[in-house]
Amino acid sequence: MEWARDKFQKLFTQKPQSAVKILDDGTNVGTVSQQDITALKEGLKLLKKRPTNFMDCVEFARVKFEKLFNHAPK
């Protein structure tokens, strides 16, 4: 159960916060630590593959479900 909570926090808290920081800071991003750099990379990755409409959201959810609950357990 701990892994599910960790996945949820990363997917719906940490990565979106990183993406918002990138959008807010724009080109004025001043990274301080390796953790900041990692967070920015995750935020950029999320922004690049973000769903743009409802069907994209459904597809994203389905792919995540298949990966976590079908392919990984097999």
Order of alpha helices (4+ residues) and beta strands (2+ residues): alpha-alpha-alpha-alpha
